[in-house]
Amino acid sequence: MPSLPDYGPMLDTALAEARLGLAEGGIPIGAALYHRDGRLLGRGHNRRVQEGDPSVHGETDAFRKAGRQRGYRDTIMVTTLAPCWYCSGLVRQFGIGTVVVGESVNFAGGIDWLREHGVEVVDLADQRCIAMLGEWIAANPAVWNEDIGED
Ligand SMILES: [Zn+2]
């Protein structure tokens, strides 16, 4: 049996990105795209507030920073929060094989849908991720609803 990649340090990278976003006054969600062999391909964070750009989610930022890849089957999208529909669509469009989420308590996004379509989804239920975003949502409900497309 092949050994599983160690997801802990990968989540730490995404979490560091989320904290960077928080320090910039933005929504604290971060992500990183890794190869299964452990190589970091790209990392990023949500910059809706910082850049006034609703299309810059943690996942899309990390994906773009990774540049062109020959294939995505052996890549792992690691994110502090379960991916929204937009980012779940990105995962399926490019055939990213594995999604590792820090948490799905504050927002479950498209993880059931991804699983139904054969994407391996690992939920680490990380208390740091749950607490950081939960506190931020409580303090910024309007910006949060804007980000997830709720009225
Ligand atoms: Zn998203």
Backbone and ligand atoms as CSV (ligand in chain L), in Angstrom:
chain,resi,resn,atom,element,x,y,z
A,1,MET,N,N,0.842,-1.200,0.000
A,1,MET,CA,C,0.000,0.000,0.000
A,1,MET,C,C,0.874,1.247,0.000
A,2,PRO,N,N,0.632,2.183,-0.933
A,2,PRO,CA,C,1.455,3.405,-0.932
A,2,PRO,C,C,1.151,4.237,0.309
A,3,SER,N,N,2.180,4.893,0.814
A,3,SER,CA,C,1.960,5.684,2.027
A,3,SER,C,C,1.188,6.954,1.682
A,4,LEU,N,N,0.319,7.368,2.561
A,4,LEU,CA,C,-0.461,8.586,2.361
A,4,LEU,C,C,0.432,9.803,2.558
A,5,PRO,N,N,0.206,10.845,1.765
A,5,PRO,CA,C,0.950,12.080,2.027
A,5,PRO,C,C,0.583,12.607,3.419
A,6,ASP,N,N,1.502,13.338,4.011
A,6,ASP,CA,C,1.246,13.925,5.326
A,6,ASP,C,C,0.512,15.257,5.101
A,7,TYR,N,N,-0.780,15.262,5.413
A,7,TYR,CA,C,-1.591,16.441,5.121
A,7,TYR,C,C,-1.390,17.585,6.129
A,8,GLY,N,N,-0.861,17.290,7.303
A,8,GLY,CA,C,-0.707,18.308,8.348
A,8,GLY,C,C,0.087,19.525,7.890
A,9,PRO,N,N,1.320,19.319,7.414
A,9,PRO,CA,C,2.123,20.475,6.962
A,9,PRO,C,C,1.490,21.179,5.768
A,10,MET,N,N,0.757,20.440,4.943
A,10,MET,CA,C,0.084,21.059,3.795
A,10,MET,C,C,-1.005,22.008,4.292
A,11,LEU,N,N,-1.754,21.560,5.302
A,11,LEU,CA,C,-2.789,22.427,5.858
A,11,LEU,C,C,-2.152,23.654,6.521
A,12,ASP,N,N,-0.994,23.468,7.132
A,12,ASP,CA,C,-0.319,24.609,7.760
A,12,ASP,C,C,0.001,25.699,6.730
A,13,THR,N,N,0.342,25.297,5.516
A,13,THR,CA,C,0.609,26.274,4.453
A,13,THR,C,C,-0.660,27.051,4.122
A,14,ALA,N,N,-1.777,26.332,3.979
A,14,ALA,CA,C,-3.051,26.990,3.675
A,14,ALA,C,C,-3.461,27.916,4.825
A,15,LEU,N,N,-3.227,27.459,6.042
A,15,LEU,CA,C,-3.580,28.250,7.221
A,15,LEU,C,C,-2.727,29.516,7.296
A,16,ALA,N,N,-1.453,29.409,6.945
A,16,ALA,CA,C,-0.577,30.586,6.930
A,16,ALA,C,C,-1.103,31.605,5.907
A,17,GLU,N,N,-1.601,31.125,4.774
A,17,GLU,CA,C,-2.179,32.015,3.767
A,17,GLU,C,C,-3.444,32.688,4.309
A,18,ALA,N,N,-4.271,31.916,5.009
A,18,ALA,CA,C,-5.500,32.479,5.574
A,18,ALA,C,C,-5.164,33.592,6.577
A,19,ARG,N,N,-4.131,33.369,7.383
A,19,ARG,CA,C,-3.732,34.373,8.371
A,19,ARG,C,C,-3.182,35.625,7.700
A,20,LEU,N,N,-2.508,35.424,6.579
A,20,LEU,CA,C,-2.010,36.553,5.793
A,20,LEU,C,C,-3.197,37.391,5.316
A,21,GLY,N,N,-4.231,36.706,4.832
A,21,GLY,CA,C,-5.430,37.403,4.374
A,21,GLY,C,C,-6.094,38.169,5.502
A,22,LEU,N,N,-6.142,37.546,6.671
A,22,LEU,CA,C,-6.736,38.190,7.847
A,22,LEU,C,C,-5.956,39.459,8.203
A,23,ALA,N,N,-4.627,39.365,8.163
A,23,ALA,CA,C,-3.767,40.510,8.488
A,23,ALA,C,C,-3.944,41.635,7.472
A,24,GLU,N,N,-4.325,41.293,6.261
A,24,GLU,CA,C,-4.549,42.297,5.214
A,24,GLU,C,C,-5.948,42.904,5.300
A,25,GLY,N,N,-6.757,42.422,6.261
A,25,GLY,CA,C,-8.119,42.920,6.391
A,25,GLY,C,C,-9.115,42.159,5.534
A,26,GLY,N,N,-8.692,41.000,5.041
A,26,GLY,CA,C,-9.553,40.218,4.155
A,26,GLY,C,C,-10.222,39.041,4.840
A,27,ILE,N,N,-10.916,38.254,4.020
A,27,ILE,CA,C,-11.594,37.055,4.507
A,27,ILE,C,C,-10.534,35.966,4.730
A,28,PRO,N,N,-10.457,35.401,5.942
A,28,PRO,CA,C,-9.372,34.459,6.226
A,28,PRO,C,C,-9.607,33.044,5.679
A,29,ILE,N,N,-9.388,32.886,4.389
A,29,ILE,CA,C,-9.447,31.568,3.768
A,29,ILE,C,C,-8.201,31.424,2.900
A,30,GLY,N,N,-7.460,30.357,3.118
A,30,GLY,CA,C,-6.240,30.133,2.358
A,30,GLY,C,C,-6.231,28.757,1.729
A,31,ALA,N,N,-5.370,28.599,0.734
A,31,ALA,CA,C,-5.289,27.313,0.045
A,31,ALA,C,C,-3.887,27.095,-0.510
A,32,ALA,N,N,-3.619,25.840,-0.840
A,32,ALA,CA,C,-2.344,25.500,-1.471
A,32,ALA,C,C,-2.568,24.299,-2.381
A,33,LEU,N,N,-1.900,24.314,-3.527
A,33,LEU,CA,C,-1.970,23.176,-4.434
A,33,LEU,C,C,-0.641,22.428,-4.345
A,34,TYR,N,N,-0.738,21.157,-4.001
A,34,TYR,CA,C,0.449,20.307,-3.854
A,34,TYR,C,C,0.413,19.174,-4.869
A,35,HIS,N,N,1.579,18.678,-5.203
A,35,HIS,CA,C,1.650,17.402,-5.913
A,35,HIS,C,C,1.658,16.310,-4.841
A,36,ARG,N,N,1.182,15.137,-5.214
A,36,ARG,CA,C,1.156,14.021,-4.261
A,36,ARG,C,C,2.524,13.686,-3.696
A,37,ASP,N,N,3.558,14.010,-4.467
A,37,ASP,CA,C,4.919,13.709,-3.986
A,37,ASP,C,C,5.398,14.718,-2.941
A,38,GLY,N,N,4.541,15.684,-2.600
A,38,GLY,CA,C,4.874,16.621,-1.539
A,38,GLY,C,C,5.336,17.986,-2.020
A,39,ARG,N,N,5.509,18.133,-3.337
A,39,ARG,CA,C,5.954,19.429,-3.865
A,39,ARG,C,C,4.836,20.464,-3.792
A,40,LEU,N,N,5.172,21.655,-3.304
A,40,LEU,CA,C,4.216,22.758,-3.297
A,40,LEU,C,C,4.208,23.397,-4.688
A,41,LEU,N,N,3.033,23.468,-5.312
A,41,LEU,CA,C,2.932,24.016,-6.666
A,41,LEU,C,C,2.484,25.475,-6.642
A,42,GLY,N,N,1.611,25.816,-5.702
A,42,GLY,CA,C,1.117,27.189,-5.615
A,42,GLY,C,C,0.363,27.377,-4.311
A,43,ARG,N,N,0.313,28.611,-3.847
A,43,ARG,CA,C,-0.416,28.914,-2.607
A,43,ARG,C,C,-1.073,30.275,-2.749
A,44,GLY,N,N,-2.181,30.473,-2.035
A,44,GLY,CA,C,-2.852,31.758,-2.154
A,44,GLY,C,C,-3.958,31.919,-1.139
A,45,HIS,N,N,-4.624,33.080,-1.187
A,45,HIS,CA,C,-5.718,33.322,-0.254
A,45,HIS,C,C,-6.772,34.221,-0.874
A,46,ASN,N,N,-7.935,34.194,-0.269
A,46,ASN,CA,C,-9.067,35.002,-0.709
A,46,ASN,C,C,-8.687,36.483,-0.648
A,47,ARG,N,N,-8.944,37.208,-1.744
A,47,ARG,CA,C,-8.632,38.640,-1.766
A,47,ARG,C,C,-9.802,39.470,-2.284
A,48,ARG,N,N,-11.020,38.975,-2.012
A,48,ARG,CA,C,-12.236,39.722,-2.387
A,48,ARG,C,C,-12.183,41.156,-1.879
A,49,VAL,N,N,-11.872,41.318,-0.595
A,49,VAL,CA,C,-11.867,42.632,0.024
A,49,VAL,C,C,-10.651,43.448,-0.428
A,50,GLN,N,N,-9.480,42.834,-0.393
A,50,GLN,CA,C,-8.245,43.554,-0.711
A,50,GLN,C,C,-8.229,44.090,-2.139
A,51,GLU,N,N,-8.717,43.302,-3.081
A,51,GLU,CA,C,-8.621,43.691,-4.491
A,51,GLU,C,C,-9.967,44.009,-5.117
A,52,GLY,N,N,-11.032,43.889,-4.326
A,52,GLY,CA,C,-12.355,44.129,-4.882
A,52,GLY,C,C,-12.681,43.134,-5.979
A,53,ASP,N,N,-12.109,41.942,-5.879
A,53,ASP,CA,C,-12.280,40.938,-6.933
A,53,ASP,C,C,-12.927,39.684,-6.355
A,54,PRO,N,N,-14.219,39.478,-6.669
A,54,PRO,CA,C,-14.929,38.322,-6.093
A,54,PRO,C,C,-14.466,36.984,-6.662
A,55,SER,N,N,-13.614,37.002,-7.690
A,55,SER,CA,C,-13.180,35.732,-8.272
A,55,SER,C,C,-11.894,35.204,-7.636
A,56,VAL,N,N,-11.282,36.001,-6.763
A,56,VAL,CA,C,-10.053,35.531,-6.123
A,56,VAL,C,C,-10.386,34.827,-4.816
A,57,HIS,N,N,-10.639,33.537,-4.915
A,57,HIS,CA,C,-10.822,32.697,-3.730
A,57,HIS,C,C,-9.473,32.055,-3.422
A,58,GLY,N,N,-9.339,31.479,-2.241
A,58,GLY,CA,C,-8.077,30.825,-1.888
A,58,GLY,C,C,-7.675,29.794,-2.933
A,59,GLU,N,N,-8.638,28.985,-3.329
A,59,GLU,CA,C,-8.345,27.902,-4.278
A,59,GLU,C,C,-7.954,28.426,-5.655
A,60,THR,N,N,-8.707,29.428,-6.153
A,60,THR,CA,C,-8.392,29.930,-7.491
A,60,THR,C,C,-7.045,30.642,-7.471
A,61,ASP,N,N,-6.734,31.297,-6.357
A,61,ASP,CA,C,-5.451,31.991,-6.232
A,61,ASP,C,C,-4.306,30.980,-6.250
A,62,ALA,N,N,-4.422,29.922,-5.460
A,62,ALA,CA,C,-3.374,28.892,-5.426
A,62,ALA,C,C,-3.240,28.203,-6.788
A,63,PHE,N,N,-4.384,27.966,-7.422
A,63,PHE,CA,C,-4.401,27.313,-8.732
A,63,PHE,C,C,-3.677,28.167,-9.773
A,64,ARG,N,N,-3.951,29.445,-9.776
A,64,ARG,CA,C,-3.319,30.331,-10.757
A,64,ARG,C,C,-1.832,30.480,-10.473
A,65,LYS,N,N,-1.470,30.546,-9.191
A,65,LYS,CA,C,-0.054,30.698,-8.839
A,65,LYS,C,C,0.752,29.470,-9.250
A,66,ALA,N,N,0.077,28.325,-9.339
A,66,ALA,CA,C,0.774,27.088,-9.716
A,66,ALA,C,C,1.142,27.071,-11.203
A,67,GLY,N,N,0.543,27.976,-11.965
A,67,GLY,CA,C,0.848,28.016,-13.395
A,67,GLY,C,C,0.344,26.777,-14.115
A,68,ARG,N,N,0.838,26.568,-15.316
A,68,ARG,CA,C,0.365,25.430,-16.110
A,68,ARG,C,C,0.955,24.132,-15.588
A,69,GLN,N,N,0.077,23.149,-15.445
A,69,GLN,CA,C,0.511,21.811,-15.031
A,69,GLN,C,C,0.065,20.843,-16.116
A,70,ARG,N,N,0.829,19.789,-16.314
A,70,ARG,CA,C,0.482,18.846,-17.369
A,70,ARG,C,C,-0.787,18.061,-17.023
A,71,GLY,N,N,-0.970,17.804,-15.758
A,71,GLY,CA,C,-2.164,17.084,-15.334
A,71,GLY,C,C,-2.417,17.376,-13.873
A,72,TYR,N,N,-3.650,17.099,-13.442
A,72,TYR,CA,C,-4.004,17.439,-12.057
A,72,TYR,C,C,-4.420,16.238,-11.225
A,73,ARG,N,N,-4.459,15.059,-11.871
A,73,ARG,CA,C,-4.916,13.859,-11.161
A,73,ARG,C,C,-4.103,13.616,-9.885
A,74,ASP,N,N,-2.811,13.889,-9.963
A,74,ASP,CA,C,-1.930,13.635,-8.828
A,74,ASP,C,C,-1.679,14.882,-7.991
A,75,THR,N,N,-2.596,15.852,-8.109
A,75,THR,CA,C,-2.436,17.041,-7.271
A,75,THR,C,C,-3.466,17.020,-6.143
A,76,ILE,N,N,-3.152,17.783,-5.119
A,76,ILE,CA,C,-4.002,17.868,-3.929
A,76,ILE,C,C,-4.312,19.337,-3.676
A,77,MET,N,N,-5.587,19.685,-3.688
A,77,MET,CA,C,-5.980,21.046,-3.337
A,77,MET,C,C,-6.254,21.065,-1.835
A,78,VAL,N,N,-5.446,21.810,-1.119
A,78,VAL,CA,C,-5.585,21.900,0.333
A,78,VAL,C,C,-6.144,23.269,0.659
A,79,THR,N,N,-7.221,23.314,1.421
A,79,THR,CA,C,-7.835,24.601,1.709
A,79,THR,C,C,-8.323,24.626,3.160
A,80,THR,N,N,-8.344,25.822,3.737
A,80,THR,CA,C,-8.742,25.907,5.144
A,80,THR,C,C,-10.233,25.661,5.324
A,81,LEU,N,N,-11.003,25.829,4.224
A,81,LEU,CA,C,-12.459,25.688,4.291
A,81,LEU,C,C,-12.948,24.887,3.092
A,82,ALA,N,N,-13.988,24.105,3.285
A,82,ALA,CA,C,-14.583,23.342,2.191
A,82,ALA,C,C,-14.827,24.260,0.998
A,83,PRO,N,N,-14.483,23.829,-0.217
A,83,PRO,CA,C,-14.610,24.688,-1.397
A,83,PRO,C,C,-16.057,24.996,-1.765
A,84,CYS,N,N,-16.287,26.248,-2.161
A,84,CYS,CA,C,-17.605,26.672,-2.632
A,84,CYS,C,C,-17.904,25.994,-3.977
A,85,TRP,N,N,-19.076,26.269,-4.556
A,85,TRP,CA,C,-19.444,25.661,-5.840
A,85,TRP,C,C,-18.483,26.056,-6.945
A,86,TYR,N,N,-18.110,27.300,-6.930
A,86,TYR,CA,C,-17.181,27.831,-7.941
A,86,TYR,C,C,-15.853,27.059,-7.887
A,87,CYS,N,N,-15.308,26.892,-6.701
A,87,CYS,CA,C,-14.024,26.201,-6.576
A,87,CYS,C,C,-14.188,24.684,-6.724
A,88,SER,N,N,-15.336,24.155,-6.326
A,88,SER,CA,C,-15.598,22.732,-6.551
A,88,SER,C,C,-15.648,22.462,-8.055
A,89,GLY,N,N,-16.210,23.419,-8.802
A,89,GLY,CA,C,-16.240,23.297,-10.253
A,89,GLY,C,C,-14.832,23.297,-10.835
A,90,LEU,N,N,-13.970,24.121,-10.288
A,90,LEU,CA,C,-12.574,24.159,-10.734
A,90,LEU,C,C,-11.913,22.793,-10.518
A,91,VAL,N,N,-12.165,22.206,-9.351
A,91,VAL,CA,C,-11.594,20.890,-9.023
A,91,VAL,C,C,-12.020,19.849,-10.055
A,92,ARG,N,N,-13.305,19.884,-10.424
A,92,ARG,CA,C,-13.790,18.899,-11.396
A,92,ARG,C,C,-13.349,19.225,-12.816
A,93,GLN,N,N,-13.356,20.489,-13.166
A,93,GLN,CA,C,-12.932,20.883,-14.518
A,93,GLN,C,C,-11.529,20.381,-14.846
A,94,PHE,N,N,-10.629,20.495,-13.874
A,94,PHE,CA,C,-9.235,20.137,-14.139
A,94,PHE,C,C,-8.868,18.754,-13.615
A,95,GLY,N,N,-9.819,18.084,-12.989
A,95,GLY,CA,C,-9.571,16.709,-12.558
A,95,GLY,C,C,-8.604,16.580,-11.396
A,96,ILE,N,N,-8.636,17.571,-10.486
A,96,ILE,CA,C,-7.795,17.484,-9.291
A,96,ILE,C,C,-8.236,16.257,-8.492
A,97,GLY,N,N,-7.298,15.384,-8.154
A,97,GLY,CA,C,-7.651,14.079,-7.595
A,97,GLY,C,C,-8.098,14.091,-6.152
A,98,THR,N,N,-7.508,14.980,-5.368
A,98,THR,CA,C,-7.761,14.979,-3.925
A,98,THR,C,C,-7.985,16.398,-3.417
A,99,VAL,N,N,-8.953,16.542,-2.528
A,99,VAL,CA,C,-9.202,17.826,-1.870
A,99,VAL,C,C,-9.095,17.589,-0.367
A,100,VAL,N,N,-8.243,18.361,0.281
A,100,VAL,CA,C,-8.095,18.273,1.733
A,100,VAL,C,C,-8.630,19.570,2.318
A,101,VAL,N,N,-9.632,19.475,3.178
A,101,VAL,CA,C,-10.206,20.687,3.765
A,101,VAL,C,C,-9.890,20.766,5.256
A,102,GLY,N,N,-9.589,21.986,5.703
A,102,GLY,CA,C,-9.335,22.191,7.122
A,102,GLY,C,C,-10.600,21.993,7.928
A,103,GLU,N,N,-11.718,22.417,7.331
A,103,GLU,CA,C,-12.986,22.260,8.037
A,103,GLU,C,C,-14.169,22.396,7.087
A,104,SER,N,N,-15.322,21.889,7.536
A,104,SER,CA,C,-16.562,22.050,6.765
A,104,SER,C,C,-17.697,22.416,7.713
A,105,VAL,N,N,-17.343,22.964,8.889
A,105,VAL,CA,C,-18.339,23.326,9.894
A,105,VAL,C,C,-18.978,24.676,9.541
A,106,ASN,N,N,-18.143,25.653,9.225
A,106,ASN,CA,C,-18.668,26.981,8.901
A,106,ASN,C,C,-19.349,27.019,7.538
A,107,PHE,N,N,-18.945,26.096,6.662
A,107,PHE,CA,C,-19.476,26.065,5.297
A,107,PHE,C,C,-19.103,24.709,4.704
A,108,ALA,N,N,-20.123,23.975,4.211
A,108,ALA,CA,C,-19.834,22.628,3.693
A,108,ALA,C,C,-19.540,22.644,2.200
A,109,GLY,N,N,-19.925,23.737,1.517
A,109,GLY,CA,C,-19.616,23.868,0.100
A,109,GLY,C,C,-20.033,22.664,-0.716
A,110,GLY,N,N,-19.155,22.257,-1.619
A,110,GLY,CA,C,-19.505,21.191,-2.555
A,110,GLY,C,C,-18.866,19.852,-2.245
A,111,ILE,N,N,-18.513,19.603,-0.993
A,111,ILE,CA,C,-17.747,18.367,-0.727
A,111,ILE,C,C,-18.537,17.081,-0.979
A,112,ASP,N,N,-19.845,17.080,-0.711
A,112,ASP,CA,C,-20.623,15.864,-1.007
A,112,ASP,C,C,-20.658,15.619,-2.514
A,113,TRP,N,N,-20.868,16.690,-3.247
A,113,TRP,CA,C,-20.911,16.616,-4.702
A,113,TRP,C,C,-19.572,16.107,-5.263
A,114,LEU,N,N,-18.481,16.607,-4.712
A,114,LEU,CA,C,-17.162,16.153,-5.174
A,114,LEU,C,C,-16.991,14.664,-4.915
A,115,ARG,N,N,-17.380,14.231,-3.726
A,115,ARG,CA,C,-17.258,12.798,-3.379
A,115,ARG,C,C,-18.101,11.944,-4.317
A,116,GLU,N,N,-19.315,12.417,-4.606
A,116,GLU,CA,C,-20.200,11.657,-5.510
A,116,GLU,C,C,-19.571,11.478,-6.880
A,117,HIS,N,N,-18.673,12.380,-7.236
A,117,HIS,CA,C,-18.059,12.313,-8.561
A,117,HIS,C,C,-16.627,11.796,-8.506
A,118,GLY,N,N,-16.316,11.090,-7.431
A,118,GLY,CA,C,-15.047,10.360,-7.396
A,118,GLY,C,C,-13.836,11.126,-6.918
A,119,VAL,N,N,-14.033,12.350,-6.440
A,119,VAL,CA,C,-12.904,13.097,-5.890
A,119,VAL,C,C,-12.705,12.648,-4.441
A,120,GLU,N,N,-11.462,12.360,-4.084
A,120,GLU,CA,C,-11.190,11.998,-2.695
A,120,GLU,C,C,-11.205,13.278,-1.859
A,121,VAL,N,N,-12.070,13.324,-0.852
A,121,VAL,CA,C,-12.144,14.502,0.009
A,121,VAL,C,C,-11.786,14.097,1.431
A,122,VAL,N,N,-10.791,14.769,1.984
A,122,VAL,CA,C,-10.358,14.501,3.354
A,122,VAL,C,C,-10.679,15.733,4.194
A,123,ASP,N,N,-11.455,15.551,5.244
A,123,ASP,CA,C,-11.824,16.664,6.128
A,123,ASP,C,C,-11.051,16.523,7.437
A,124,LEU,N,N,-10.140,17.452,7.675
A,124,LEU,CA,C,-9.275,17.345,8.856
A,124,LEU,C,C,-9.930,17.901,10.126
A,125,ALA,N,N,-11.090,18.548,10.002
A,125,ALA,CA,C,-11.812,19.096,11.157
A,125,ALA,C,C,-10.857,19.807,12.122
A,126,ASP,N,N,-10.086,20.716,11.560
A,126,ASP,CA,C,-9.048,21.413,12.322
A,126,ASP,C,C,-9.649,22.562,13.147
A,127,GLN,N,N,-9.430,22.510,14.452
A,127,GLN,CA,C,-10.038,23.497,15.350
A,127,GLN,C,C,-9.538,24.914,15.087
A,128,ARG,N,N,-8.299,25.066,14.657
A,128,ARG,CA,C,-7.758,26.409,14.365
A,128,ARG,C,C,-8.538,27.037,13.212
A,129,CYS,N,N,-8.818,26.229,12.180
A,129,CYS,CA,C,-9.554,26.737,11.018
A,129,CYS,C,C,-10.991,27.071,11.399
A,130,ILE,N,N,-11.624,26.187,12.166
A,130,ILE,CA,C,-13.014,26.401,12.570
A,130,ILE,C,C,-13.137,27.689,13.380
A,131,ALA,N,N,-12.236,27.872,14.343
A,131,ALA,CA,C,-12.313,29.032,15.239
A,131,ALA,C,C,-12.011,30.328,14.488
A,132,MET,N,N,-10.966,30.317,13.677
A,132,MET,CA,C,-10.574,31.562,13.001
A,132,MET,C,C,-11.690,32.080,12.092
A,133,LEU,N,N,-12.217,31.216,11.235
A,133,LEU,CA,C,-13.248,31.689,10.319
A,133,LEU,C,C,-14.562,31.948,11.054
A,134,GLY,N,N,-14.889,31.104,12.033
A,134,GLY,CA,C,-16.123,31.296,12.787
A,134,GLY,C,C,-16.173,32.650,13.466
A,135,GLU,N,N,-15.058,33.040,14.060
A,135,GLU,CA,C,-14.997,34.345,14.728
A,135,GLU,C,C,-15.085,35.479,13.709
A,136,TRP,N,N,-14.463,35.260,12.584
A,136,TRP,CA,C,-14.478,36.300,11.544
A,136,TRP,C,C,-15.894,36.473,10.979
A,137,ILE,N,N,-16.594,35.378,10.729
A,137,ILE,CA,C,-17.962,35.455,10.195
A,137,ILE,C,C,-18.875,36.181,11.185
A,138,ALA,N,N,-18.723,35.864,12.474
A,138,ALA,CA,C,-19.561,36.497,13.492
A,138,ALA,C,C,-19.371,38.011,13.506
A,139,ALA,N,N,-18.143,38.448,13.189
A,139,ALA,CA,C,-17.843,39.881,13.200
A,139,ALA,C,C,-18.137,40.556,11.858
A,140,ASN,N,N,-18.231,39.767,10.791
A,140,ASN,CA,C,-18.403,40.340,9.439
A,140,ASN,C,C,-19.470,39.604,8.623
A,141,PRO,N,N,-20.682,39.499,9.157
A,141,PRO,CA,C,-21.694,38.678,8.474
A,141,PRO,C,C,-22.031,39.155,7.060
A,142,ALA,N,N,-22.034,40.464,6.827
A,142,ALA,CA,C,-22.432,40.964,5.501
A,142,ALA,C,C,-21.400,40.587,4.436
A,143,VAL,N,N,-20.126,40.737,4.761
A,143,VAL,CA,C,-19.070,40.403,3.789
A,143,VAL,C,C,-19.070,38.899,3.529
A,144,TRP,N,N,-19.342,38.131,4.577
A,144,TRP,CA,C,-19.373,36.682,4.424
A,144,TRP,C,C,-20.503,36.256,3.480
A,145,ASN,N,N,-21.704,36.816,3.694
A,145,ASN,CA,C,-22.835,36.447,2.823
A,145,ASN,C,C,-22.560,36.850,1.377
A,146,GLU,N,N,-21.874,37.955,1.212
A,146,GLU,CA,C,-21.493,38.383,-0.134
A,146,GLU,C,C,-20.557,37.358,-0.766
A,147,ASP,N,N,-19.629,36.848,0.031
A,147,ASP,CA,C,-18.623,35.919,-0.505
A,147,ASP,C,C,-19.238,34.595,-0.927
A,148,ILE,N,N,-20.225,34.120,-0.180
A,148,ILE,CA,C,-20.808,32.816,-0.526
A,148,ILE,C,C,-22.054,32.958,-1.398
A,149,GLY,N,N,-22.336,34.201,-1.808
A,149,GLY,CA,C,-23.440,34.411,-2.748
A,149,GLY,C,C,-24.806,34.334,-2.128
A,150,GLU,N,N,-24.911,34.642,-0.824
A,150,GLU,CA,C,-26.205,34.666,-0.147
A,150,GLU,C,C,-26.673,36.112,-0.033
A,151,ASP,N,N,-27.996,36.311,-0.080
A,151,ASP,CA,C,-28.529,37.669,0.053
A,151,ASP,C,C,-28.442,38.145,1.496
L,1,ZN,ZN,ZN,-14.412,29.285,-3.718
